[in-house]
Amino acid sequence: MSDCCSGGCASDKPPVDTKYRLILWIALVVNLSMFGVEIISGWRSGSSALLADAVDFMGDSLNYLTSLVVLGMPLLWRSRTALVKGATMGAYGLFVLGATAWHFATATVPKAETMGAVALLAFAANGVVALLLFAYRNGDSNMRAVWLCTRNDVIGNFAVMLAALGVAGTGSGWPDIAVASVMGVLGLTAARSVIVHARTELAAATPSTDRPLTVEFKRR
C-alpha cells in the first residue's frame, strides 16, 4: 500500500502511467470475452460455480472500466471510486452465496466436462492479466481493488477446475456448490479490504474542517 496519502503529496494526482492504462484495456477485453463464454457455458452446464465466475467477469469488466476513467485523477476521487468498487464486490459475494443456496435447494448436478474446459480457459486468461498487474498490487486503493479482483479470479478459476474433478468423481453437485460458496466469501473479504483501505485514504485526502476559526480584533 502507498504510504503517501496526504492531499499535498505528489501521488495525490500522479502522472498517467501509459503502461498501466494499456494493461487495463487488455484486462477489460479479456474479461468481457470470458463473461460471454462463461455465462453461456454455465447456463448450459448447470454449474453455479461457472455462473458465479461469469458474474465476476462482468463485475471485473466494470472495475477495469472505472479504473480507466479515474486514472490520473486526484486521490480523493480515486478513493471514492474504490469505495464503490468495494461495495460492488460485496454485492457480488452476496449474489453468489444466494445463487449457491438456490442450486443446493434444487440439487443441480452440473456437466463436469464443460466446467473443467471453461475453467481452464478462464484460468489461463486471468493468469496472464494477473502477471501484468502484479507490479501494481501495492498501489493506491483503486489499484489494489483491481489487483484483488484479478487475484481472486485466478484462485476461483483453479477452484472451479477442482470442482469439475469432484463432480466427475462423485456424480453430485456438492463440489460445485462448495466452490461457489468459497468464491462468494472471497468476494466479501476482498470487498472489506478495499473499503477499509479506501476509507483510510479518504480520511487523509479530505481537507480538515476541524480547525478553530480565529478572529482578529484591531485596537482603536
N, CA and C atoms as a LAMMPS dump frame, in Angstrom:
ITEM: TIMESTEP
0
ITEM: NUMBER OF ATOMS
660
ITEM: BOX BOUNDS ff ff ff
-5.0000000000000000e+02 5.0000000000000000e+02
-5.0000000000000000e+02 5.0000000000000000e+02
-5.0000000000000000e+02 5.0000000000000000e+02
ITEM: ATOMS id mol type element x y z
1 1 1 N 0.838 -1.192 0
2 1 2 C 0 0 0
3 1 3 C 0.876 1.246 0
4 2 1 N 0.334 2.296 -0.612
5 2 2 C 1.102 3.523 -0.666
6 2 3 C 1.067 4.207 0.678
7 3 1 N 2.236 4.726 1.12
8 3 2 C 2.314 5.447 2.381
9 3 3 C 2.083 6.934 2.182
10 4 1 N 1.988 7.401 0.958
11 4 2 C 1.86 8.812 0.659
12 4 3 C 0.396 9.115 0.411
13 5 1 N -0.322 9.595 1.455
14 5 2 C -1.775 9.711 1.342
15 5 3 C -2.295 11.12 1.545
16 6 1 N -1.464 12.056 1.934
17 6 2 C -1.96 13.392 2.245
18 6 3 C -2.31 14.14 0.979
19 7 1 N -3.186 15.123 1.126
20 7 2 C -3.645 15.871 -0.032
21 7 3 C -2.54 16.595 -0.758
22 8 1 N -1.477 16.977 -0.067
23 8 2 C -0.405 17.717 -0.71
24 8 3 C 0.685 16.837 -1.259
25 9 1 N 0.509 15.525 -1.158
26 9 2 C 1.535 14.603 -1.617
27 9 3 C 1.595 14.575 -3.129
28 10 1 N 2.767 14.267 -3.667
29 10 2 C 2.943 14.246 -5.11
30 10 3 C 2.094 13.173 -5.77
31 11 1 N 1.772 12.088 -5.009
32 11 2 C 0.992 10.996 -5.584
33 11 3 C -0.495 11.292 -5.583
34 12 1 N -0.905 12.509 -5.039
35 12 2 C -2.315 12.849 -5
36 12 3 C -2.907 12.899 -6.402
37 13 1 N -2.128 13.389 -7.341
38 13 2 C -2.572 13.411 -8.729
39 13 3 C -1.399 12.979 -9.6
40 14 1 N -1.135 11.677 -9.662
41 14 2 C 0.056 11.179 -10.335
42 14 3 C -0.061 11.283 -11.844
43 15 1 N 1.077 11.319 -12.533
44 15 2 C 1.026 11.277 -13.994
45 15 3 C 0.44 9.946 -14.457
46 16 1 N -0.269 9.978 -15.564
47 16 2 C -0.911 8.767 -16.068
48 16 3 C 0.146 7.779 -16.543
49 17 1 N 0.096 6.569 -16.017
50 17 2 C 1.01 5.501 -16.409
51 17 3 C 0.446 4.85 -17.668
52 18 1 N 1.065 5.125 -18.802
53 18 2 C 0.551 4.596 -20.065
54 18 3 C 0.597 3.071 -20.107
55 19 1 N 1.599 2.475 -19.472
56 19 2 C 1.693 1.019 -19.442
57 19 3 C 0.539 0.43 -18.644
58 20 1 N 0.229 1.049 -17.493
59 20 2 C -0.88 0.568 -16.671
60 20 3 C -2.202 0.727 -17.414
61 21 1 N -2.363 1.831 -18.134
62 21 2 C -3.577 2.047 -18.913
63 21 3 C -3.751 0.948 -19.968
64 22 1 N -2.663 0.595 -20.642
65 22 2 C -2.709 -0.459 -21.655
66 22 3 C -3.101 -1.793 -21.031
67 23 1 N -2.534 -2.085 -19.838
68 23 2 C -2.858 -3.337 -19.149
69 23 3 C -4.34 -3.383 -18.798
70 24 1 N -4.891 -2.249 -18.363
71 24 2 C -6.312 -2.205 -18.021
72 24 3 C -7.183 -2.453 -19.251
73 25 1 N -6.78 -1.93 -20.397
74 25 2 C -7.538 -2.179 -21.628
75 25 3 C -7.496 -3.662 -22.002
76 26 1 N -6.324 -4.263 -21.864
77 26 2 C -6.191 -5.699 -22.145
78 26 3 C -7.085 -6.501 -21.196
79 27 1 N -7.041 -6.145 -19.915
80 27 2 C -7.852 -6.837 -18.913
81 27 3 C -9.343 -6.67 -19.201
82 28 1 N -9.747 -5.49 -19.646
83 28 2 C -11.15 -5.232 -19.951
84 28 3 C -11.643 -6.124 -21.096
85 29 1 N -10.851 -6.213 -22.159
86 29 2 C -11.227 -7.038 -23.309
87 29 3 C -11.292 -8.518 -22.923
88 30 1 N -10.296 -8.976 -22.154
89 30 2 C -10.255 -10.381 -21.728
90 30 3 C -11.465 -10.726 -20.866
91 31 1 N -11.803 -9.844 -19.931
92 31 2 C -12.907 -10.135 -19.015
93 31 3 C -14.26 -10.1 -19.707
94 32 1 N -14.461 -9.169 -20.625
95 32 2 C -15.726 -9.134 -21.358
96 32 3 C -15.885 -10.386 -22.217
97 33 1 N -14.79 -10.829 -22.836
98 33 2 C -14.836 -12.037 -23.664
99 33 3 C -15.163 -13.261 -22.817
100 34 1 N -14.501 -13.385 -21.66
101 34 2 C -14.73 -14.541 -20.811
102 34 3 C -16.108 -14.513 -20.152
103 35 1 N -16.657 -13.328 -19.939
104 35 2 C -18.021 -13.247 -19.412
105 35 3 C -18.991 -13.912 -20.382
106 36 1 N -18.84 -13.601 -21.675
107 36 2 C -19.705 -14.211 -22.674
108 36 3 C -19.567 -15.717 -22.723
109 37 1 N -18.325 -16.199 -22.641
110 37 2 C -18.076 -17.642 -22.687
111 37 3 C -18.677 -18.338 -21.468
112 38 1 N -18.467 -17.773 -20.286
113 38 2 C -18.887 -18.451 -19.057
114 38 3 C -20.384 -18.362 -18.792
115 39 1 N -21.007 -17.248 -19.181
116 39 2 C -22.439 -17.133 -18.904
117 39 3 C -23.219 -18.15 -19.736
118 40 1 N -22.765 -18.386 -20.968
119 40 2 C -23.418 -19.381 -21.828
120 40 3 C -23.097 -20.796 -21.34
121 41 1 N -21.811 -21.035 -21.051
122 41 2 C -21.391 -22.371 -20.603
123 41 3 C -21.99 -22.732 -19.254
124 42 1 N -22.027 -21.754 -18.339
125 42 2 C -22.591 -22.011 -17.013
126 42 3 C -24.066 -22.33 -17.077
127 43 1 N -24.791 -21.631 -17.946
128 43 2 C -26.226 -21.883 -18.08
129 43 3 C -26.491 -23.263 -18.682
130 44 1 N -25.729 -23.602 -19.726
131 44 2 C -25.948 -24.882 -20.4
132 44 3 C -25.5 -26.076 -19.56
133 45 1 N -24.44 -25.873 -18.767
134 45 2 C -23.909 -26.988 -17.983
135 45 3 C -24.587 -27.138 -16.623
136 46 1 N -25.31 -26.092 -16.182
137 46 2 C -25.953 -26.144 -14.873
138 46 3 C -24.987 -25.947 -13.724
139 47 1 N -23.87 -25.27 -13.982
140 47 2 C -22.85 -25.066 -12.948
141 47 3 C -23.023 -23.711 -12.264
142 48 1 N -23.277 -23.722 -10.971
143 48 2 C -23.389 -22.474 -10.218
144 48 3 C -22.03 -21.801 -10.089
145 49 1 N -20.949 -22.591 -10.048
146 49 2 C -19.612 -22.018 -9.951
147 49 3 C -19.251 -21.246 -11.22
148 50 1 N -19.6 -21.796 -12.388
149 50 2 C -19.324 -21.09 -13.645
150 50 3 C -20.179 -19.833 -13.767
151 51 1 N -21.445 -19.913 -13.36
152 51 2 C -22.303 -18.733 -13.399
153 51 3 C -21.764 -17.651 -12.466
154 52 1 N -21.308 -18.065 -11.289
155 52 2 C -20.727 -17.117 -10.347
156 52 3 C -19.477 -16.472 -10.93
157 53 1 N -18.668 -17.279 -11.597
158 53 2 C -17.452 -16.765 -12.204
159 53 3 C -17.772 -15.82 -13.36
160 54 1 N -18.857 -16.107 -14.092
161 54 2 C -19.27 -15.238 -15.192
162 54 3 C -19.678 -13.861 -14.669
163 55 1 N -20.455 -13.846 -13.586
164 55 2 C -20.859 -12.579 -12.969
165 55 3 C -19.626 -11.826 -12.481
166 56 1 N -18.65 -12.571 -11.974
167 56 2 C -17.408 -11.964 -11.513
168 56 3 C -16.66 -11.318 -12.677
169 57 1 N -16.651 -11.98 -13.836
170 57 2 C -16.005 -11.405 -15.013
171 57 3 C -16.671 -10.096 -15.42
172 58 1 N -17.999 -10.046 -15.364
173 58 2 C -18.687 -8.806 -15.693
174 58 3 C -18.371 -7.713 -14.674
175 59 1 N -18.352 -8.087 -13.379
176 59 2 C -18.001 -7.125 -12.345
177 59 3 C -16.6 -6.581 -12.531
178 60 1 N -15.676 -7.451 -12.891
179 60 2 C -14.304 -7.016 -13.113
180 60 3 C -14.187 -6.125 -14.339
181 61 1 N -15.012 -6.388 -15.355
182 61 2 C -15.004 -5.529 -16.544
183 61 3 C -15.386 -4.103 -16.162
184 62 1 N -16.406 -3.968 -15.323
185 62 2 C -16.801 -2.644 -14.835
186 62 3 C -15.7 -2.045 -13.962
187 63 1 N -15.031 -2.903 -13.205
188 63 2 C -13.921 -2.483 -12.362
189 63 3 C -12.809 -1.864 -13.207
190 64 1 N -12.398 -2.573 -14.256
191 64 2 C -11.336 -2.077 -15.124
192 64 3 C -11.762 -0.805 -15.856
193 65 1 N -13.028 -0.749 -16.266
194 65 2 C -13.51 0.417 -16.99
195 65 3 C -13.483 1.668 -16.112
196 66 1 N -13.961 1.551 -14.868
197 66 2 C -13.943 2.697 -13.963
198 66 3 C -12.516 3.092 -13.609
199 67 1 N -11.623 2.119 -13.528
200 67 2 C -10.22 2.418 -13.247
201 67 3 C -9.606 3.235 -14.382
202 68 1 N -9.986 2.924 -15.616
203 68 2 C -9.507 3.696 -16.761
204 68 3 C -10.03 5.128 -16.704
205 69 1 N -11.265 5.292 -16.24
206 69 2 C -11.869 6.622 -16.177
207 69 3 C -11.174 7.5 -15.146
208 70 1 N -10.881 6.947 -13.954
209 70 2 C -10.32 7.758 -12.869
210 70 3 C -8.799 7.785 -12.873
211 71 1 N -8.176 7.056 -13.793
212 71 2 C -6.713 7.015 -13.831
213 71 3 C -6.167 8.426 -14.026
214 72 1 N -5.287 8.87 -13.124
215 72 2 C -4.714 10.205 -13.217
216 72 3 C -5.491 11.257 -12.449
217 73 1 N -6.674 10.908 -11.917
218 73 2 C -7.441 11.854 -11.119
219 73 3 C -6.836 11.985 -9.724
220 74 1 N -7.196 13.036 -8.972
221 74 2 C -6.696 13.19 -7.604
222 74 3 C -7.062 12.009 -6.72
223 75 1 N -6.315 11.826 -5.641
224 75 2 C -6.516 10.702 -4.728
225 75 3 C -7.935 10.658 -4.176
226 76 1 N -8.522 11.821 -3.917
227 76 2 C -9.87 11.87 -3.353
228 76 3 C -10.864 11.142 -4.246
229 77 1 N -10.804 11.38 -5.56
230 77 2 C -11.732 10.75 -6.487
231 77 3 C -11.409 9.28 -6.702
232 78 1 N -10.126 8.942 -6.706
233 78 2 C -9.753 7.532 -6.849
234 78 3 C -10.223 6.727 -5.644
235 79 1 N -10.15 7.327 -4.46
236 79 2 C -10.59 6.636 -3.246
237 79 3 C -12.108 6.471 -3.225
238 80 1 N -12.814 7.492 -3.687
239 80 2 C -14.27 7.382 -3.76
240 80 3 C -14.68 6.274 -4.73
241 81 1 N -13.971 6.188 -5.845
242 81 2 C -14.255 5.132 -6.806
243 81 3 C -13.992 3.763 -6.199
244 82 1 N -12.909 3.657 -5.41
245 82 2 C -12.582 2.392 -4.759
246 82 3 C -13.674 1.979 -3.779
247 83 1 N -14.306 2.954 -3.113
248 83 2 C -15.413 2.632 -2.214
249 83 3 C -16.571 2.003 -2.979
250 84 1 N -16.869 2.561 -4.147
251 84 2 C -17.935 1.999 -4.98
252 84 3 C -17.562 0.584 -5.421
253 85 1 N -16.293 0.399 -5.785
254 85 2 C -15.842 -0.933 -6.199
255 85 3 C -15.969 -1.93 -5.054
256 86 1 N -15.6 -1.493 -3.849
257 86 2 C -15.707 -2.371 -2.696
258 86 3 C -17.141 -2.799 -2.448
259 87 1 N -18.064 -1.841 -2.586
260 87 2 C -19.48 -2.159 -2.407
261 87 3 C -19.958 -3.134 -3.49
262 88 1 N -19.472 -2.935 -4.719
263 88 2 C -19.85 -3.837 -5.817
264 88 3 C -19.332 -5.247 -5.574
265 89 1 N -18.093 -5.344 -5.091
266 89 2 C -17.509 -6.648 -4.792
267 89 3 C -18.306 -7.346 -3.693
268 90 1 N -18.748 -6.571 -2.695
269 90 2 C -19.551 -7.153 -1.629
270 90 3 C -20.896 -7.643 -2.136
271 91 1 N -21.514 -6.86 -3.044
272 91 2 C -22.794 -7.27 -3.627
273 91 3 C -22.625 -8.548 -4.445
274 92 1 N -21.498 -8.655 -5.152
275 92 2 C -21.214 -9.873 -5.919
276 92 3 C -21.128 -11.079 -4.988
277 93 1 N -20.432 -10.911 -3.863
278 93 2 C -20.301 -12.012 -2.915
279 93 3 C -21.653 -12.476 -2.394
280 94 1 N -22.525 -11.536 -2.078
281 94 2 C -23.861 -11.889 -1.592
282 94 3 C -24.684 -12.577 -2.676
283 95 1 N -24.557 -12.1 -3.922
284 95 2 C -25.288 -12.72 -5.027
285 95 3 C -24.857 -14.169 -5.222
286 96 1 N -23.555 -14.408 -5.189
287 96 2 C -23.03 -15.76 -5.386
288 96 3 C -23.534 -16.697 -4.3
289 97 1 N -23.511 -16.228 -3.059
290 97 2 C -23.981 -17.066 -1.963
291 97 3 C -25.478 -17.372 -2.106
292 98 1 N -26.257 -16.391 -2.569
293 98 2 C -27.678 -16.62 -2.777
294 98 3 C -27.939 -17.619 -3.9
295 99 1 N -27.189 -17.474 -5.023
296 99 2 C -27.349 -18.395 -6.146
297 99 3 C -26.936 -19.811 -5.758
298 100 1 N -25.901 -19.907 -4.935
299 100 2 C -25.429 -21.213 -4.485
300 100 3 C -26.485 -21.903 -3.625
301 101 1 N -27.137 -21.128 -2.764
302 101 2 C -28.198 -21.696 -1.919
303 101 3 C -29.344 -22.228 -2.784
304 102 1 N -29.648 -21.516 -3.874
305 102 2 C -30.725 -21.96 -4.77
306 102 3 C -30.356 -23.264 -5.473
307 103 1 N -29.109 -23.376 -5.946
308 103 2 C -28.673 -24.61 -6.595
309 103 3 C -28.635 -25.777 -5.605
310 104 1 N -28.297 -25.472 -4.371
311 104 2 C -28.308 -26.511 -3.341
312 104 3 C -29.729 -27.033 -3.13
313 105 1 N -30.697 -26.103 -3.102
314 105 2 C -32.088 -26.492 -2.873
315 105 3 C -32.646 -27.321 -4.027
316 106 1 N -32.178 -27.033 -5.251
317 106 2 C -32.692 -27.761 -6.42
318 106 3 C -31.863 -29.001 -6.76
319 107 1 N -30.772 -29.228 -6.017
320 107 2 C -29.917 -30.415 -6.199
321 107 3 C -29.439 -30.573 -7.654
322 108 1 N -28.922 -29.473 -8.212
323 108 2 C -28.448 -29.493 -9.6
324 108 3 C -27.095 -30.189 -9.693
325 109 1 N -26.921 -31.071 -10.678
326 109 2 C -25.637 -31.72 -10.942
327 109 3 C -25.102 -31.184 -12.279
328 110 1 N -24.055 -30.378 -12.262
329 110 2 C -23.545 -29.77 -13.497
330 110 3 C -22.756 -30.757 -14.358
331 111 1 N -22.474 -30.361 -15.598
332 111 2 C -21.671 -31.166 -16.508
333 111 3 C -20.194 -30.896 -16.225
334 112 1 N -19.515 -31.915 -15.724
335 112 2 C -18.131 -31.747 -15.284
336 112 3 C -17.192 -31.398 -16.44
337 113 1 N -17.421 -31.983 -17.619
338 113 2 C -16.527 -31.735 -18.751
339 113 3 C -16.545 -30.266 -19.156
340 114 1 N -17.73 -29.7 -19.226
341 114 2 C -17.848 -28.287 -19.592
342 114 3 C -17.218 -27.403 -18.525
343 115 1 N -17.485 -27.724 -17.26
344 115 2 C -16.904 -26.962 -16.159
345 115 3 C -15.386 -26.922 -16.251
346 116 1 N -14.776 -28.088 -16.433
347 116 2 C -13.32 -28.18 -16.459
348 116 3 C -12.699 -27.437 -17.622
349 117 1 N -13.271 -27.585 -18.817
350 117 2 C -12.708 -26.95 -20.008
351 117 3 C -12.794 -25.431 -19.926
352 118 1 N -13.949 -24.92 -19.523
353 118 2 C -14.135 -23.469 -19.442
354 118 3 C -13.299 -22.877 -18.307
355 119 1 N -13.234 -23.572 -17.18
356 119 2 C -12.432 -23.085 -16.057
357 119 3 C -10.949 -23.02 -16.412
358 120 1 N -10.47 -23.984 -17.194
359 120 2 C -9.069 -23.976 -17.624
360 120 3 C -8.787 -22.78 -18.526
361 121 1 N -9.705 -22.49 -19.441
362 121 2 C -9.554 -21.323 -20.314
363 121 3 C -9.567 -20.032 -19.505
364 122 1 N -10.481 -19.946 -18.537
365 122 2 C -10.568 -18.752 -17.693
366 122 3 C -9.318 -18.589 -16.835
367 123 1 N -8.794 -19.701 -16.337
368 123 2 C -7.574 -19.671 -15.511
369 123 3 C -6.405 -19.11 -16.326
370 124 1 N -6.273 -19.545 -17.562
371 124 2 C -5.192 -19.056 -18.414
372 124 3 C -5.352 -17.566 -18.7
373 125 1 N -6.582 -17.145 -18.998
374 125 2 C -6.835 -15.737 -19.316
375 125 3 C -6.541 -14.835 -18.117
376 126 1 N -7.072 -15.214 -16.944
377 126 2 C -6.848 -14.409 -15.747
378 126 3 C -5.402 -14.475 -15.278
379 127 1 N -4.728 -15.602 -15.533
380 127 2 C -3.321 -15.716 -15.157
381 127 3 C -2.458 -14.704 -15.89
382 128 1 N -2.737 -14.506 -17.17
383 128 2 C -1.99 -13.515 -17.956
384 128 3 C -2.241 -12.106 -17.416
385 129 1 N -3.506 -11.791 -17.123
386 129 2 C -3.843 -10.468 -16.596
387 129 3 C -3.196 -10.249 -15.225
388 130 1 N -3.213 -11.275 -14.376
389 130 2 C -2.609 -11.165 -13.045
390 130 3 C -1.11 -10.897 -13.131
391 131 1 N -0.431 -11.563 -14.051
392 131 2 C 1.004 -11.326 -14.227
393 131 3 C 1.272 -9.888 -14.66
394 132 1 N 0.417 -9.354 -15.521
395 132 2 C 0.591 -7.975 -15.981
396 132 3 C 0.348 -6.964 -14.862
397 133 1 N -0.597 -7.285 -13.951
398 133 2 C -0.958 -6.361 -12.873
399 133 3 C -0.125 -6.528 -11.61
400 134 1 N 0.704 -7.561 -11.547
401 134 2 C 1.435 -7.884 -10.316
402 134 3 C 2.281 -6.712 -9.818
403 135 1 N 2.886 -5.992 -10.719
404 135 2 C 3.761 -4.876 -10.322
405 135 3 C 2.989 -3.72 -9.687
406 136 1 N 1.657 -3.687 -9.862
407 136 2 C 0.846 -2.586 -9.352
408 136 3 C -0.004 -2.995 -8.146
409 137 1 N 0.31 -4.135 -7.547
410 137 2 C -0.531 -4.675 -6.469
411 137 3 C -0.47 -3.83 -5.199
412 138 1 N 0.589 -3.047 -4.997
413 138 2 C 0.728 -2.251 -3.785
414 138 3 C 0.504 -0.771 -4.041
415 139 1 N -0.291 -0.449 -5.075
416 139 2 C -0.582 0.947 -5.366
417 139 3 C -1.665 1.491 -4.447
418 140 1 N -2.394 2.519 -4.904
419 140 2 C -3.457 3.088 -4.082
420 140 3 C -4.639 2.112 -3.999
421 141 1 N -5.692 2.547 -3.299
422 141 2 C -6.827 1.639 -3.082
423 141 3 C -7.491 1.241 -4.397
424 142 1 N -7.448 2.126 -5.38
425 142 2 C -8.045 1.809 -6.673
426 142 3 C -7.26 0.697 -7.37
427 143 1 N -5.938 0.819 -7.389
428 143 2 C -5.089 -0.218 -7.978
429 143 3 C -5.203 -1.52 -7.193
430 144 1 N -5.302 -1.385 -5.872
431 144 2 C -5.404 -2.591 -5.043
432 144 3 C -6.709 -3.331 -5.315
433 145 1 N -7.783 -2.578 -5.553
434 145 2 C -9.061 -3.217 -5.869
435 145 3 C -8.953 -4.02 -7.163
436 146 1 N -8.266 -3.447 -8.153
437 146 2 C -8.078 -4.141 -9.425
438 146 3 C -7.265 -5.412 -9.221
439 147 1 N -6.188 -5.31 -8.452
440 147 2 C -5.329 -6.478 -8.215
441 147 3 C -6.072 -7.565 -7.449
442 148 1 N -6.802 -7.189 -6.402
443 148 2 C -7.523 -8.18 -5.6
444 148 3 C -8.578 -8.91 -6.423
445 149 1 N -9.274 -8.171 -7.282
446 149 2 C -10.271 -8.81 -8.134
447 149 3 C -9.625 -9.853 -9.041
448 150 1 N -8.494 -9.48 -9.643
449 150 2 C -7.814 -10.386 -10.567
450 150 3 C -7.237 -11.586 -9.831
451 151 1 N -6.646 -11.35 -8.664
452 151 2 C -6.092 -12.449 -7.869
453 151 3 C -7.176 -13.429 -7.467
454 152 1 N -8.324 -12.902 -7.027
455 152 2 C -9.428 -13.768 -6.643
456 152 3 C -9.962 -14.554 -7.825
457 153 1 N -9.903 -13.948 -9.004
458 153 2 C -10.352 -14.652 -10.209
459 153 3 C -9.488 -15.879 -10.482
460 154 1 N -8.173 -15.712 -10.361
461 154 2 C -7.26 -16.833 -10.607
462 154 3 C -7.532 -17.963 -9.614
463 155 1 N -7.692 -17.588 -8.341
464 155 2 C -7.988 -18.586 -7.308
465 155 3 C -9.323 -19.277 -7.608
466 156 1 N -10.314 -18.473 -7.994
467 156 2 C -11.628 -19.022 -8.289
468 156 3 C -11.615 -19.967 -9.476
469 157 1 N -10.868 -19.608 -10.53
470 157 2 C -10.784 -20.472 -11.705
471 157 3 C -10.156 -21.817 -11.372
472 158 1 N -9.091 -21.79 -10.568
473 158 2 C -8.434 -23.022 -10.161
474 158 3 C -9.381 -23.878 -9.325
475 159 1 N -10.139 -23.219 -8.459
476 159 2 C -11.092 -23.941 -7.615
477 159 3 C -12.204 -24.578 -8.446
478 160 1 N -12.638 -23.889 -9.511
479 160 2 C -13.674 -24.456 -10.373
480 160 3 C -13.143 -25.7 -11.088
481 161 1 N -11.871 -25.683 -11.477
482 161 2 C -11.277 -26.878 -12.094
483 161 3 C -11.293 -28.048 -11.116
484 162 1 N -10.965 -27.781 -9.851
485 162 2 C -11.022 -28.828 -8.836
486 162 3 C -12.453 -29.311 -8.628
487 163 1 N -13.396 -28.366 -8.675
488 163 2 C -14.799 -28.735 -8.51
489 163 3 C -15.266 -29.64 -9.651
490 164 1 N -14.778 -29.346 -10.859
491 164 2 C -15.138 -30.182 -12.011
492 164 3 C -14.655 -31.617 -11.807
493 165 1 N -13.451 -31.76 -11.274
494 165 2 C -12.926 -33.094 -10.975
495 165 3 C -13.786 -33.768 -9.904
496 166 1 N -14.201 -32.984 -8.914
497 166 2 C -15.029 -33.524 -7.844
498 166 3 C -16.39 -33.978 -8.337
499 167 1 N -16.999 -33.166 -9.214
500 167 2 C -18.307 -33.531 -9.772
501 167 3 C -18.187 -34.8 -10.607
502 168 1 N -17.106 -34.885 -11.412
503 168 2 C -16.896 -36.073 -12.244
504 168 3 C -16.674 -37.317 -11.394
505 169 1 N -15.969 -37.157 -10.274
506 169 2 C -15.652 -38.304 -9.435
507 169 3 C -16.793 -38.769 -8.554
508 170 1 N -17.625 -37.831 -8.094
509 170 2 C -18.696 -38.183 -7.163
510 170 3 C -20.067 -38.282 -7.821
511 171 1 N -20.214 -37.627 -8.964
512 171 2 C -21.515 -37.642 -9.62
513 171 3 C -22.551 -36.786 -8.917
514 172 1 N -22.11 -35.875 -8.05
515 172 2 C -23.024 -34.997 -7.321
516 172 3 C -22.611 -33.54 -7.532
517 173 1 N -23.499 -32.632 -7.136
518 173 2 C -23.218 -31.213 -7.298
519 173 3 C -22.545 -30.575 -6.107
520 174 1 N -22.21 -31.365 -5.087
521 174 2 C -21.603 -30.806 -3.877
522 174 3 C -20.307 -30.041 -4.134
523 175 1 N -19.359 -30.566 -4.937
524 175 2 C -18.127 -29.805 -5.175
525 175 3 C -18.399 -28.451 -5.828
526 176 1 N -19.35 -28.417 -6.744
527 176 2 C -19.71 -27.167 -7.419
528 176 3 C -20.266 -26.16 -6.417
529 177 1 N -21.13 -26.631 -5.533
530 177 2 C -21.736 -25.762 -4.526
531 177 3 C -20.69 -25.255 -3.536
532 178 1 N -19.772 -26.144 -3.143
533 178 2 C -18.736 -25.757 -2.183
534 178 3 C -17.832 -24.666 -2.754
535 179 1 N -17.425 -24.824 -4.001
536 179 2 C -16.533 -23.842 -4.631
537 179 3 C -17.249 -22.506 -4.813
538 180 1 N -18.503 -22.542 -5.234
539 180 2 C -19.258 -21.303 -5.397
540 180 3 C -19.387 -20.561 -4.062
541 181 1 N -19.541 -21.312 -2.979
542 181 2 C -19.632 -20.696 -1.645
543 181 3 C -18.332 -20.003 -1.27
544 182 1 N -17.205 -20.668 -1.551
545 182 2 C -15.896 -20.076 -1.257
546 182 3 C -15.694 -18.805 -2.073
547 183 1 N -16.113 -18.825 -3.335
548 183 2 C -15.972 -17.648 -4.188
549 183 3 C -16.79 -16.479 -3.645
550 184 1 N -17.963 -16.773 -3.121
551 184 2 C -18.776 -15.726 -2.524
552 184 3 C -18.121 -15.112 -1.302
553 185 1 N -17.541 -15.957 -0.448
554 185 2 C -16.852 -15.458 0.75
555 185 3 C -15.616 -14.648 0.361
556 186 1 N -14.884 -15.093 -0.662
557 186 2 C -13.725 -14.337 -1.142
558 186 3 C -14.136 -12.937 -1.596
559 187 1 N -15.281 -12.855 -2.274
560 187 2 C -15.765 -11.555 -2.714
561 187 3 C -16.044 -10.631 -1.539
562 188 1 N -16.61 -11.176 -0.466
563 188 2 C -16.923 -10.366 0.71
564 188 3 C -15.661 -9.906 1.44
565 189 1 N -14.678 -10.797 1.588
566 189 2 C -13.447 -10.422 2.299
567 189 3 C -12.625 -9.412 1.494
568 190 1 N -12.581 -9.581 0.167
569 190 2 C -11.859 -8.616 -0.668
570 190 3 C -12.548 -7.258 -0.622
571 191 1 N -13.872 -7.272 -0.597
572 191 2 C -14.632 -6.024 -0.519
573 191 3 C -14.294 -5.273 0.763
574 192 1 N -14.214 -5.998 1.875
575 192 2 C -13.878 -5.359 3.157
576 192 3 C -12.486 -4.732 3.105
577 193 1 N -11.521 -5.444 2.516
578 193 2 C -10.155 -4.929 2.429
579 193 3 C -10.093 -3.641 1.612
580 194 1 N -10.792 -3.618 0.49
581 194 2 C -10.789 -2.435 -0.378
582 194 3 C -11.475 -1.255 0.313
583 195 1 N -12.606 -1.502 0.971
584 195 2 C -13.351 -0.425 1.624
585 195 3 C -12.548 0.181 2.77
586 196 1 N -11.897 -0.659 3.567
587 196 2 C -11.081 -0.165 4.683
588 196 3 C -9.931 0.697 4.163
589 197 1 N -9.255 0.234 3.113
590 197 2 C -8.138 0.979 2.526
591 197 3 C -8.624 2.302 1.942
592 198 1 N -9.751 2.268 1.235
593 198 2 C -10.283 3.47 0.611
594 198 3 C -10.7 4.508 1.655
595 199 1 N -11.297 4.068 2.748
596 199 2 C -11.716 4.997 3.797
597 199 3 C -10.515 5.655 4.467
598 200 1 N -9.427 4.901 4.6
599 200 2 C -8.204 5.47 5.167
600 200 3 C -7.658 6.57 4.261
601 201 1 N -7.651 6.306 2.962
602 201 2 C -7.172 7.306 2.005
603 201 3 C -8.091 8.523 1.955
604 202 1 N -9.398 8.284 2.057
605 202 2 C -10.343 9.396 2.036
606 202 3 C -10.14 10.319 3.235
607 203 1 N -9.889 9.709 4.387
608 203 2 C -9.669 10.499 5.592
609 203 3 C -8.437 11.381 5.446
610 204 1 N -7.413 10.878 4.755
611 204 2 C -6.18 11.641 4.567
612 204 3 C -6.32 12.685 3.461
613 205 1 N -7.135 12.379 2.444
614 205 2 C -7.248 13.274 1.29
615 205 3 C -8.272 14.381 1.486
616 206 1 N -9.253 14.163 2.383
617 206 2 C -10.289 15.162 2.595
618 206 3 C -9.754 16.301 3.446
619 207 1 N -9.911 17.552 3.005
620 207 2 C -9.426 18.695 3.807
621 207 3 C -10.104 18.738 5.161
622 208 1 N -9.323 19.026 6.197
623 208 2 C -9.86 19.047 7.549
624 208 3 C -10.701 20.293 7.778
625 209 1 N -11.827 20.119 8.44
626 209 2 C -12.708 21.256 8.777
627 209 3 C -12.779 21.456 10.278
628 210 1 N -11.84 20.794 10.991
629 210 2 C -11.883 20.864 12.455
630 210 3 C -11.061 22.013 13.023
631 211 1 N -10.373 22.748 12.14
632 211 2 C -9.541 23.823 12.668
633 211 3 C -10.405 24.956 13.209
634 212 1 N -10.088 25.459 14.42
635 212 2 C -10.905 26.534 15.002
636 212 3 C -10.744 27.831 14.222
637 213 1 N -11.834 28.568 14.109
638 213 2 C -11.784 29.854 13.432
639 213 3 C -11.21 30.897 14.372
640 214 1 N -10.332 31.711 13.858
641 214 2 C -9.723 32.762 14.681
642 214 3 C -10.157 34.107 14.143
643 215 1 N -10.532 34.975 15.04
644 215 2 C -10.981 36.313 14.662
645 215 3 C -10.031 37.326 15.249
646 216 1 N -9.522 38.182 14.419
647 216 2 C -8.582 39.198 14.878
648 216 3 C -9.324 40.512 15.076
649 217 1 N -9.097 41.146 16.217
650 217 2 C -9.69 42.452 16.507
651 217 3 C -8.596 43.496 16.485
652 218 1 N -8.875 44.579 15.803
653 218 2 C -7.908 45.669 15.76
654 218 3 C -8.202 46.657 16.884
655 219 1 N -7.164 47.073 17.549
656 219 2 C -7.324 48.077 18.597
657 219 3 C -7.53 49.458 17.97
658 220 1 N -8.463 50.148 18.502
659 220 2 C -8.71 51.512 18.025
660 220 3 C -8.171 52.498 19.057
